[in-house]
């Protein structure tokens, strides 16, 4: 039996996280998505993915300047209308990006992201 595609995994996750607007896998270096699923009312994921990619690059540069051996586990941005969460996909140059409405709490979304982390990792590494 074949493994589900990355799009199948993201679609399942998107339908499992209440208020999910976007879920995508993004290249850290370019900010371009490898795969993305978004709510029908959302035009696309490009701007949010590119912005988070730039945040990863800035944080890594800052850590290098501080000679800090720390590893980024999650980035969380809370806006007026949405919450943006992302975490690196271990062993790759990609991160997993999830955007929810403000009615879904950060902690709840992070718990669901932990639940699906292995599925995301497997689907990304299968493409490599």
BELTA-V888015 format. One record per residue. N is the residue number from 0. RES is the residue in three letters. OMEGA is omega in whole degrees, -180 to 180 (* if undefined). Layout:
((N:RES:OMEGA) (N:RES:OMEGA))
This chain:
((0:UNK:-178) (1:UNK:178) (2:UNK:176) (3:UNK:179) (4:UNK:178) (5:UNK:179) (6:UNK:177) (7:UNK:179) (8:UNK:-179) (9:UNK:178) (10:UNK:178) (11:UNK:179) (12:UNK:-179) (13:UNK:180) (14:UNK:-179) (15:UNK:-179) (16:UNK:-180) (17:UNK:177) (18:UNK:-178) (19:UNK:178) (20:UNK:-178) (21:UNK:164) (22:UNK:-175) (23:UNK:173) (24:UNK:-169) (25:UNK:174) (26:UNK:-178) (27:UNK:-174) (28:UNK:-175) (29:UNK:-175) (30:UNK:-180) (31:UNK:-178) (32:UNK:173) (33:UNK:179) (34:UNK:-179) (35:UNK:173) (36:UNK:-180) (37:UNK:178) (38:UNK:-178) (39:UNK:-179) (40:UNK:179) (41:UNK:-177) (42:UNK:-179) (43:UNK:-176) (44:UNK:-171) (45:UNK:-176) (46:UNK:-179) (47:UNK:179) (48:UNK:-180) (49:UNK:180) (50:UNK:179) (51:UNK:175) (52:UNK:178) (53:UNK:177) (54:UNK:178) (55:UNK:-179) (56:UNK:179) (57:UNK:-180) (58:UNK:179) (59:UNK:177) (60:UNK:179) (61:UNK:179) (62:UNK:178) (63:UNK:180) (64:UNK:179) (65:UNK:-177) (66:UNK:-176) (67:UNK:-180) (68:UNK:-175) (69:UNK:179) (70:UNK:178) (71:UNK:179) (72:UNK:180) (73:UNK:167) (74:UNK:180) (75:UNK:173) (76:UNK:179) (77:UNK:179) (78:UNK:180) (79:UNK:-175) (80:UNK:-177) (81:UNK:175) (82:UNK:-178) (83:UNK:179) (84:UNK:175) (85:UNK:177) (86:UNK:180) (87:UNK:171) (88:UNK:-174) (89:UNK:177) (90:UNK:-179) (91:UNK:173) (92:UNK:-179) (93:UNK:169) (94:UNK:179) (95:UNK:-175) (96:UNK:178) (97:UNK:176) (98:UNK:179) (99:UNK:170) (100:UNK:-176) (101:UNK:179) (102:UNK:178) (103:UNK:-174) (104:UNK:179) (105:UNK:-178) (106:UNK:180) (107:UNK:179) (108:UNK:178) (109:UNK:178) (110:UNK:178) (111:UNK:177) (112:UNK:177) (113:UNK:-180) (114:UNK:-176) (115:UNK:-176) (116:UNK:-178) (117:UNK:178) (118:UNK:179) (119:UNK:-179) (120:UNK:-179) (121:UNK:-177) (122:UNK:178) (123:UNK:-178) (124:UNK:175) (125:UNK:179) (126:UNK:-175) (127:UNK:*))
